[in-house]
Amino acid sequence: MVPGAWVDEELPRLNSAILHGAAPPALLLEQVAQTLLPPLPPAHQLSRDQAKRLVVRLGFVGASVARHHQEHDPAGKAEPERAFDGLSADGMPFREYFAALAARTGEGHYDRDSFASLVRWNVGTLEVRRGEELMAVLPGAFDDGRIRSYTGTRGEENFFLLVKRGEAIELAINDVLEPLAEAPLLDDDAVDRLRAATELVEALRRLLVDFAAAPPEESMPAEQFLDVFRQFAVHWTTGDIPPSGALDPEALKRDFLLGIDLAGYDHHVRRLFPALLDAERDELEALMARPTLPGRLLDELRLDPDELRCAPAAELRRLVGRQPAVADWYRLLAAHARAAGAHLMLSKKYLFKPQRKRDEAGLGDRPLVSNRAGTTGMNEMFLETLTRARKQHPLAPLRAALTAETGEKSPTTGVRSGRSVSVALVG
C-alpha cells in the first residue's frame, strides 16, 4: 500500500480500533515505523505541492501517534515529544522530517499539524459565488474529492468541510472590503461593496446556524466532537499551539478590517503567529498597523465616537439622511456581530454546554484536551467578551435611529440583491 493510501484508508481504521479497545496503540507505532515511513523520499526531492500533501497526511499521523501515547502512558502529557521516539524517515527523527517537509512547502508552515494543513490543504478547492459572480476561490492541495480525517467518520468530514466553507466565505468578504482601505467610503462603489459584504456575512451566519440545526448524521454529534475529534489536538511538544478554528486567518483579518473594541486583542492574535503561514502573519501585521475601516469612516465624516454615542436620535436620523451610506456601514457591522453570535452559539452547543452538563453530573473533563476551553485556551467567558466587543462597534448608536427611520424591526440585514451565496466544492 502506497503511503498516501495507507494514511487515507488504514490510519482511520487503526485509530478507530485503538479507541474501541480492539487494537493496542503499539500496532499503530509498528505500522507507522515499518510500513509508512521507510519509503518516504527526502523532503528536498518533493515539489511544493507534493510536500503540502505529505504535510497534511503526516499531520494526521503525528496527531494519532501523540494522542494514543498520551492517553495510554501516564507520563505522556508531561513529555509529549516522547510519543515519536523510534520513528524516523529519510534517516531523520519524525518531527525533524516533518519540519523539513513544512519548510519545503515554501509557506512557512508550522512544524506540526495546523489549521492550514488540516482544513485548507486537506479539503478540496472551494468556490464562493454570489449569484453567477465568482467572489473567491480557496484552493486545496488535493483534487481526489476526499477529506482526510482521524477516524474516517462522516462527522469529521462534515466538520472539516464546514470550517473551510466558512473560511472561503470570509475570504470573499475580505476581498470585497480590502480595496476600501485606500478608497472613498461613502460613494456608490463603496455602497456596492458594503451590500455585497453584508450578504456574504449573512451567508456565513446562516452556514453556522444551519450546521447547528442539522441532524447528527449531517453535522457531528457533540459527543464525537468532545471525545474523539478534539482529543487528537494534543501537544507534540510542550507549549506548542495545537490546531484550532481560532487560527482561521480570514476571520482574524476581518476583525482588524472592521475593528474590535477589545484591549490587547492584537497581542492575543500575535500569540497565535507561530501556527500561521508566513503570508498570513504579514497580512495581519499590515492590517494591525493601519486604521480600521469604521475608524476611517468616522474621520471622513468628522465624527467623534464619544459624541456619536451621546447624540440624540433626531441628530442621528439627520446624519443618515445626509449620508445614506452610513446605514449600509451600520448594517455590515451589525451583520458581523450577528455572525460572531452564531459562532458563539455553535461553540456553546458543541463544547461548553455539553461539558457543563458533564461537570454538573460529576463526570469531569477529558484527560488529554480539556473541553472547558478551546485548544488555544479561549474559554466561554473570553468568547462572550469577543462577541460583545464586536457588537459594540462605533456605529452601534445608529440602531434606534435606523429602526425608527426605516420601520425595520432589526435593521441588520441590509439591502438584498436577490443573489444567493453558494460555496461549491470543485476539487
C-alpha positions as CSV (number, residue, x, y, z in Angstrom):
1,M,0.0,0.0,0.0
2,V,1.4,3.4,-1.0
3,P,2.0,5.9,1.8
4,G,-1.0,8.1,0.7
5,A,-3.4,5.3,0.6
6,W,-2.1,4.0,4.0
7,V,-2.9,7.3,5.7
8,D,-6.2,7.8,3.9
9,E,-7.5,4.3,4.5
10,E,-5.6,2.3,7.1
11,L,-4.9,5.1,9.6
12,P,-8.6,5.8,10.3
13,R,-9.3,2.1,10.7
14,L,-6.4,1.7,13.2
15,N,-7.4,4.8,15.1
16,S,-11.0,3.5,15.5
17,A,-9.8,0.1,16.5
18,I,-7.5,1.6,19.2
19,L,-10.2,3.9,20.5
20,H,-12.6,0.9,20.8
21,G,-10.0,-1.3,22.5
22,A,-9.8,-3.7,19.6
23,A,-6.1,-3.0,18.9
24,P,-3.2,-1.8,21.0
25,P,-1.5,1.6,20.4
26,A,1.7,-0.4,19.7
27,L,0.2,-1.6,16.5
28,L,-0.1,1.9,15.2
29,L,3.5,2.6,16.0
30,E,4.6,-0.6,14.4
31,Q,2.7,0.1,11.2
32,V,4.0,3.7,11.0
33,A,7.6,2.7,11.6
34,Q,7.6,-0.3,9.3
35,T,5.1,0.4,6.6
36,L,4.6,4.2,6.3
37,L,7.8,5.9,7.0
38,P,10.6,3.8,5.3
39,P,9.7,4.6,1.7
40,L,9.2,8.3,2.2
41,P,11.6,10.4,0.0
42,P,13.9,13.2,1.1
43,A,11.9,16.4,1.5
44,H,14.1,18.3,-1.0
45,Q,13.1,15.8,-3.7
46,L,9.4,16.8,-3.5
47,S,7.7,19.6,-5.3
48,R,5.9,22.2,-3.1
49,D,2.5,20.6,-3.9
50,Q,3.8,17.1,-3.0
51,A,5.2,18.5,0.2
52,K,1.8,20.1,1.1
53,R,0.0,16.8,0.6
54,L,2.5,14.9,2.7
55,V,2.3,17.5,5.5
56,V,-1.4,17.0,5.6
57,R,-1.1,13.2,5.8
58,L,1.8,13.2,8.3
59,G,-0.1,15.7,10.4
60,F,-2.9,13.1,10.9
61,V,-0.2,10.5,11.6
62,G,1.6,12.7,14.2
63,A,-1.7,13.6,15.9
64,S,-2.7,10.0,16.1
65,V,0.6,8.8,17.5
66,A,0.7,11.7,20.0
67,R,-2.9,11.1,21.2
68,H,-2.6,7.4,21.8
69,H,0.8,7.8,23.5
70,Q,-0.5,10.4,25.9
71,E,-3.8,8.5,26.5
72,H,-2.0,5.3,27.4
73,D,1.2,6.5,29.1
74,P,0.7,8.2,32.5
75,A,3.7,10.4,31.8
76,G,2.7,11.1,28.2
77,K,1.4,14.6,28.7
78,A,4.4,15.7,30.6
79,E,6.8,14.7,27.8
80,P,4.7,14.7,24.6
81,E,7.7,14.6,22.3
82,R,8.5,11.1,23.6
83,A,5.5,9.8,21.5
84,F,7.7,9.9,18.4
85,D,10.7,8.0,19.9
86,G,11.9,5.4,17.4
87,L,10.0,6.9,14.4
88,S,12.2,8.2,11.5
89,A,12.0,8.9,7.8
90,D,14.9,9.6,5.4
91,G,17.3,9.0,8.3
92,M,15.8,11.8,10.4
93,P,13.5,11.7,13.5
94,F,9.9,12.0,12.7
95,R,9.4,15.6,13.9
96,E,12.6,16.7,12.1
97,Y,11.4,15.2,8.9
98,F,8.0,16.8,9.3
99,A,9.7,20.2,9.8
100,A,11.8,19.7,6.6
101,L,8.5,18.9,4.7
102,A,6.9,22.0,6.2
103,A,9.8,24.1,5.1
104,R,9.7,22.6,1.6
105,T,6.1,23.9,1.1
106,G,7.6,27.4,1.0
107,E,4.7,28.8,3.0
108,G,6.2,28.9,6.5
109,H,4.0,26.1,7.8
110,Y,4.3,25.2,11.5
111,D,6.4,22.1,12.4
112,R,3.3,20.2,13.4
113,D,-0.3,19.9,12.1
114,S,-2.1,23.2,11.8
115,F,-5.3,24.9,10.6
116,A,-3.8,25.4,7.2
117,S,-2.9,21.7,6.7
118,L,-5.9,20.1,8.4
119,V,-8.6,22.3,6.9
120,R,-7.4,24.4,3.9
121,W,-5.0,22.0,2.2
122,N,-6.9,18.9,3.2
123,V,-10.4,19.8,1.8
124,G,-10.6,20.3,-1.9
125,T,-10.9,23.7,-3.7
126,L,-14.0,25.7,-2.9
127,E,-15.6,28.5,-5.0
128,V,-17.8,31.1,-3.5
129,R,-20.4,32.6,-5.8
130,R,-22.9,35.4,-5.3
131,G,-25.5,34.6,-7.9
132,E,-23.3,34.0,-11.0
133,E,-20.5,36.2,-9.8
134,L,-17.3,34.3,-8.6
135,M,-16.3,36.0,-5.4
136,A,-13.4,33.9,-4.1
137,V,-11.5,30.7,-4.7
138,L,-9.9,28.9,-1.8
139,P,-7.6,26.1,-3.1
140,G,-6.9,22.8,-1.6
141,A,-3.9,20.6,-2.0
142,F,-5.9,17.6,-3.3
143,D,-8.2,17.0,-6.2
144,D,-9.3,13.5,-5.3
145,G,-12.6,14.5,-3.8
146,R,-11.7,13.0,-0.4
147,I,-11.5,14.7,3.0
148,R,-8.9,13.0,5.2
149,S,-9.8,12.5,8.9
150,Y,-8.8,10.8,12.1
151,T,-11.3,8.0,12.1
152,G,-13.0,8.2,8.7
153,T,-16.4,9.2,10.0
154,R,-18.8,11.4,8.2
155,G,-19.0,13.7,11.2
156,E,-15.3,14.6,10.9
157,E,-15.6,15.2,7.2
158,N,-18.6,17.4,7.8
159,F,-16.8,19.5,10.3
160,F,-13.7,20.0,8.2
161,L,-15.9,21.0,5.3
162,L,-17.9,23.4,7.5
163,V,-14.7,25.2,8.7
164,K,-13.3,25.5,5.2
165,R,-16.6,26.7,3.8
166,G,-16.6,29.4,6.5
167,E,-13.1,30.4,5.7
168,A,-13.9,30.6,1.9
169,I,-16.8,33.0,2.6
170,E,-14.6,35.0,4.9
171,L,-12.0,35.3,2.2
172,A,-14.7,36.6,-0.2
173,I,-15.8,39.2,2.4
174,N,-12.2,40.4,2.9
175,D,-11.6,40.5,-0.8
176,V,-14.6,42.8,-1.2
177,L,-13.7,45.1,1.7
178,E,-9.9,45.4,1.5
179,P,-9.9,47.8,-1.6
180,L,-11.8,50.3,0.7
181,A,-8.7,50.7,2.8
182,E,-7.5,53.3,0.2
183,A,-10.7,54.4,-1.4
184,P,-13.7,56.7,-0.6
185,L,-16.0,55.1,1.9
186,L,-19.3,56.8,1.0
187,D,-19.6,56.7,-2.8
188,D,-21.5,54.3,-5.0
189,D,-18.7,51.8,-5.3
190,A,-18.3,51.7,-1.5
191,V,-22.1,51.1,-1.1
192,D,-22.0,48.2,-3.6
193,R,-19.1,46.6,-1.8
194,L,-20.8,47.1,1.6
195,R,-24.0,45.4,0.4
196,A,-22.1,42.5,-1.1
197,A,-20.1,42.1,2.0
198,T,-23.2,42.2,4.2
199,E,-24.8,39.5,2.1
200,L,-21.7,37.4,2.4
201,V,-21.5,37.8,6.2
202,E,-25.1,36.8,6.5
203,A,-24.4,33.7,4.4
204,L,-21.6,32.9,6.9
205,R,-24.0,33.3,9.8
206,R,-26.6,31.0,8.1
207,L,-23.9,28.4,7.4
208,L,-23.1,28.2,11.1
209,V,-26.8,28.3,12.2
210,D,-27.7,25.6,9.7
211,F,-24.9,23.3,10.8
212,A,-26.1,23.7,14.4
213,A,-29.6,22.8,13.4
214,A,-28.8,19.9,11.2
215,P,-29.4,16.3,12.4
216,P,-26.3,14.5,13.7
217,E,-25.8,12.5,10.6
218,E,-25.4,15.7,8.6
219,S,-23.3,17.5,11.1
220,M,-21.4,15.9,14.0
221,P,-22.7,14.5,17.3
222,A,-21.5,16.6,20.3
223,E,-20.1,13.5,22.0
224,Q,-17.9,12.8,18.9
225,F,-16.7,16.3,18.9
226,L,-15.8,16.2,22.6
227,D,-14.4,12.7,23.0
228,V,-12.9,11.8,19.6
229,F,-12.3,14.8,17.3
230,R,-10.9,17.3,19.8
231,Q,-8.8,14.7,21.6
232,F,-6.5,14.5,18.6
233,A,-5.5,18.2,19.1
234,V,-2.8,17.2,21.7
235,H,0.6,18.8,22.1
236,W,3.5,17.4,20.1
237,T,5.9,19.4,22.3
238,T,5.4,21.3,25.5
239,G,4.0,24.7,24.8
240,D,3.3,24.3,21.1
241,I,0.0,25.5,19.5
242,P,-2.5,22.7,18.6
243,P,-4.8,23.2,15.6
244,S,-7.9,25.2,16.2
245,G,-10.7,27.2,14.4
246,A,-9.3,30.2,16.3
247,L,-6.4,30.1,13.8
248,D,-8.6,30.9,10.8
249,P,-6.7,33.8,9.3
250,E,-9.6,35.2,7.3
251,A,-11.7,35.6,10.5
252,L,-8.8,37.3,12.2
253,K,-8.3,39.6,9.2
254,R,-12.0,40.6,9.2
255,D,-11.7,41.7,12.9
256,F,-8.9,44.1,12.1
257,L,-10.6,45.4,8.9
258,L,-13.8,46.1,10.8
259,G,-12.3,46.7,14.2
260,I,-12.9,45.1,17.6
261,D,-13.3,47.1,20.8
262,L,-11.1,44.9,23.0
263,A,-7.8,46.0,24.6
264,G,-4.9,43.6,23.9
265,Y,-6.6,41.8,21.0
266,D,-3.5,42.3,18.8
267,H,-1.4,40.7,21.5
268,H,-3.8,37.7,21.6
269,V,-3.5,37.3,17.8
270,R,0.3,37.6,17.8
271,R,0.5,34.8,20.3
272,L,-1.0,32.6,17.6
273,F,1.5,33.6,14.9
274,P,3.8,30.5,15.1
275,A,0.9,28.4,13.9
276,L,0.1,30.7,10.9
277,L,1.7,30.8,7.5
278,D,4.2,33.5,6.5
279,A,1.7,35.4,4.3
280,E,-1.0,35.3,6.9
281,R,1.3,36.8,9.5
282,D,2.4,39.5,7.1
283,E,-1.2,40.4,6.2
284,L,-2.3,40.6,9.8
285,E,0.7,42.8,10.7
286,A,-0.2,45.1,7.9
287,L,-3.9,45.3,9.0
288,M,-2.9,46.0,12.6
289,A,-0.7,48.9,11.5
290,R,-3.4,50.8,9.7
291,P,-6.8,52.3,10.8
292,T,-9.9,50.2,10.8
293,L,-12.5,50.9,8.1
294,P,-15.0,52.2,10.7
295,G,-12.3,54.4,12.1
296,R,-11.6,55.9,8.7
297,L,-15.3,56.4,8.1
298,L,-15.7,58.5,11.3
299,D,-12.7,60.5,10.3
300,E,-14.2,61.1,6.8
301,L,-17.5,62.2,8.5
302,R,-15.6,64.2,11.1
303,L,-17.4,62.4,13.8
304,D,-16.1,61.7,17.3
305,P,-17.1,58.2,18.6
306,D,-18.0,59.6,22.1
307,E,-20.1,62.3,20.6
308,L,-21.9,59.8,18.4
309,R,-22.7,57.6,21.4
310,C,-24.3,60.6,23.1
311,A,-26.1,62.1,20.1
312,P,-29.9,62.4,20.3
313,A,-31.9,60.2,17.9
314,A,-33.0,63.2,15.8
315,E,-29.4,64.1,15.1
316,L,-28.6,60.5,14.2
317,R,-31.5,60.4,11.8
318,R,-30.3,63.7,10.2
319,L,-26.8,62.1,9.8
320,V,-28.3,59.1,7.9
321,G,-30.4,61.5,5.8
322,R,-27.3,63.4,4.8
323,Q,-25.1,60.3,4.3
324,P,-27.3,57.3,3.4
325,A,-24.3,55.1,3.0
326,V,-23.8,55.3,6.8
327,A,-26.8,53.0,7.1
328,D,-25.0,50.4,4.9
329,W,-21.9,50.7,7.1
330,Y,-24.1,50.1,10.1
331,R,-25.7,47.0,8.6
332,L,-22.4,45.5,7.7
333,L,-21.0,45.9,11.3
334,A,-24.3,44.6,12.8
335,A,-24.2,41.6,10.5
336,H,-20.6,41.0,11.5
337,A,-21.7,41.0,15.2
338,R,-24.6,38.6,14.4
339,A,-22.2,36.2,12.7
340,A,-20.0,36.3,15.8
341,G,-23.0,35.4,17.8
342,A,-23.7,32.4,15.6
343,H,-20.1,31.2,16.1
344,L,-20.5,31.6,19.9
345,M,-23.8,29.6,19.7
346,L,-22.0,26.8,17.8
347,S,-19.2,26.8,20.4
348,K,-21.8,26.6,23.2
349,K,-23.7,23.8,21.5
350,Y,-20.7,21.6,20.8
351,L,-18.3,22.4,23.6
352,F,-19.3,24.5,26.6
353,K,-22.9,23.3,27.3
354,P,-22.1,19.6,27.0
355,Q,-19.1,19.9,29.2
356,R,-21.0,22.0,31.7
357,K,-23.6,19.2,31.9
358,R,-20.8,16.7,32.5
359,D,-19.3,18.8,35.3
360,E,-22.7,19.1,36.9
361,A,-23.1,15.3,36.7
362,G,-19.7,14.9,38.3
363,L,-18.2,13.3,35.2
364,G,-15.3,15.7,35.0
365,D,-13.2,16.7,31.9
366,R,-11.2,14.8,29.3
367,P,-7.7,14.0,30.5
368,L,-6.0,15.0,27.2
369,V,-7.6,18.0,25.7
370,S,-9.8,20.0,28.1
371,N,-13.4,20.6,26.9
372,R,-13.6,23.6,29.2
373,A,-11.8,25.8,26.7
374,G,-10.7,25.9,23.0
375,T,-7.4,24.3,22.1
376,T,-5.8,27.7,22.0
377,G,-7.0,28.4,25.5
378,M,-10.1,30.6,24.8
379,N,-12.8,29.8,27.3
380,E,-16.5,30.6,27.2
381,M,-16.2,33.9,29.0
382,F,-13.5,35.1,26.6
383,L,-15.6,34.2,23.6
384,E,-18.5,36.0,25.1
385,T,-16.3,39.0,25.6
386,L,-15.2,38.9,21.9
387,T,-18.8,38.7,20.8
388,R,-19.8,41.7,22.9
389,A,-16.8,43.6,21.6
390,R,-18.0,43.1,18.0
391,K,-21.5,44.3,19.0
392,Q,-20.0,47.4,20.5
393,H,-18.9,48.8,17.1
394,P,-18.6,52.6,16.5
395,L,-21.9,52.8,14.7
396,A,-24.0,50.8,17.2
397,P,-25.7,54.0,18.4
398,L,-27.5,54.2,15.0
399,R,-29.6,51.2,15.7
400,A,-32.5,53.0,17.3
401,A,-32.4,55.8,14.7
402,L,-32.4,53.4,11.8
403,T,-35.3,51.4,13.3
404,A,-37.4,54.5,13.6
405,E,-36.4,55.7,10.1
406,T,-37.0,52.5,8.2
407,G,-39.6,50.7,10.3
408,E,-37.4,47.6,10.3
409,K,-37.7,45.5,13.4
410,S,-33.9,44.8,13.3
411,P,-32.1,46.8,10.6
412,T,-29.2,44.4,10.2
413,T,-29.7,42.6,7.0
414,G,-29.1,45.3,4.5
415,V,-30.4,45.7,1.0
416,R,-30.8,42.3,-0.6
417,S,-29.8,41.9,-4.2
418,G,-31.6,38.6,-4.7
419,R,-28.3,36.9,-5.5
420,S,-27.9,33.9,-3.2
421,V,-24.4,32.9,-1.9
422,S,-23.2,29.4,-2.6
423,V,-20.0,27.6,-1.7
424,A,-19.2,24.7,-4.0
425,L,-16.5,22.0,-3.8
426,V,-14.8,21.9,-7.1
427,G,-11.7,19.8,-6.4
